[in-house]
Amino acid sequence: MQPQTTSHSQVDLHPILVALLDRRGYKGQSGVGEFLSWDLKKMADLAALKDLNKSANRIIQAIERGEKIGVYGDYDVDGTSACALLYFFFKMLKVSVDLIQPSRFVEGYGIHPSNIEAAAKKDIKVLITVDCGITAHDAARRAREMNLDLIITDHHKEAKEGLPEAFAIINPNRTDENPNSILKSLAGVSVAFCLALEIKKILEGQNRSVASLYPLLQFVALGTICDLAHMTPTNLKLARHGLKQMADSCYSGFRSFFTPEERAAGKVLSEKCGFYIGPMINSKGRLEHPEKALELLIAEDSDRAFLCYNQLDISNRERKMIQASVFELAREQIVRDLTDDDPVASVAYSPDWHEGVIGIVASKLVDTFKVPAIVFTKSNEEGLLKGSARSAGELNIFEILQKLSHFFVRFGGHKAAAGVSLKLENLSAFTLEFKKMLRTLPSMLRTDNDTFDLEIKAHEIGPKLARDLEMLEPFGNGNERPTFRVRDLQLESYELMRDVHVRWNLVSKSDPNHRLKGVSFNYIGKWQAIHPEEIFKTCVTRPHSTPVIDFELGINRWKGKEFVQLQIKKIQMS
């Protein structure tokens, strides 16, 4: 890799940024410097994982023997990114590998005995899983029976029955790993990257030349951000270096996501991955087989990338329409069932909802109602439902559902999200027990509360603060985009966009020349949101009344121009 150090003195930073970092625990010059550091040399040891060396040596042995190697990855962004990463890594070594991904609707999540049998028929001798496999006991046993060496790389928690009997298991969340290790927060793609690093180290120790793995950090950044991995200092550094390369990427697949203007600007923010690239890649796997998404990421010429991109774009548009329809039906169901004494969870079900979007719908229900959500639909298996769960607040949804696992035919996940399968006749009983269990917990632990980081003044909002905030990138779990509160702005006018979005025109109460623009997406119809017309009338008829505005601050870049923009989350009247 090519380490780089970037440092910023507190003198150079906007005072609000310094106060924000202080509030988040990064105190003084050293604390701020540590958080903003890009230095890859000052990072947790990525080689400190069990079975890493064993796995690397077996793969090198397979290369030397001319044995066929396969890579089996999950169908989400993390798994797809990891597949692409290993594809290009082995290409550096002049080794071809078979890339395999399951269908959400046929095989479902994880690796199964049938996948092992299919790999063996292709004469694969070493099969590497990425972002899955930690609970694949049956698949591991079948691999042993068929003399196929299964190397599991994963980051999910192991099942109660312990580790599968695989050849090797690389997973920072193994119960026998260091419980305090910062590597526990690695995404699946980062675990695959650790394996590539170890192979490179061994080969170079044998005086073999291996190209730099630095470009592969683009896949690490994409998977880390889109899988909502906790933004530890290690993850921040890996993702920052990946994002830095992405706009002008050496990979045709990445380049297809950016306009010539974006590539010229050379700045990629985490929201580009989280809200655009990630959903595009996921769209294929949500509606059909994910292979086109992987094809795009490994495309080696612009024409092929362009064709794959267009197919993903079509799928993503279809996904959005299906998602919007399912969300509205689920929201109506929740509102109909909601009572004042029952605000603990959103549970919705219809046999007609598309399985591929229920996870996104669950997330949107959390955003809307601020409580945990589970959305169920009919499974392909007779009499079974599939459910996708999302957490709210500080709640560990995995631990809660684990206590109710007697209801499930299958179950897996992590703190923020989980997937379950249960019999239709058990849905009502499960829902009652789920809500009952949540009621035993304090509301503040299981509710998304509207909070803000700092209250600031209108005159402090400007380009300097907006640009300095971008130094905190990438935003994500554990490094949330800051939310500010301001009380000395007045609403001058507003306009609706596509009947659901709102553009706000704001002016400082103390300085009529200080005008700011704001935007709220999907604001109209949002649960408990005050209509802009009502806010505007109040501002006109009650001049002493002040909007209390919670917002995120960003820079809107359009056709070579930049302007400060408030991304308004909530407006209340004082």
PyMOL commands that set and color helices and strands:
alter all, ss='L'
color gray80, all
select helices_A, chain A and resi 15-23+28-36+52-65+77-92+113-121+137-145+182-185+188-205+214-226+233-246+252-255+260-265+270-287+291-298+302-337+355-369+397-402+405-407+424-439+443-445+458-460+463-472+532-541
alter helices_A, ss='H'
color red, helices_A
select strands_A, chain A and resi 68-73+98-100+124-130+149-153+168-170+346-349+373-378+384-390+408-413+417-423+454-455+484-486+489-497+501-508+515-520+547-558+561-573
alter strands_A, ss='S'
color yellow, strands_A
deselect
rebuild
show_as cartoon
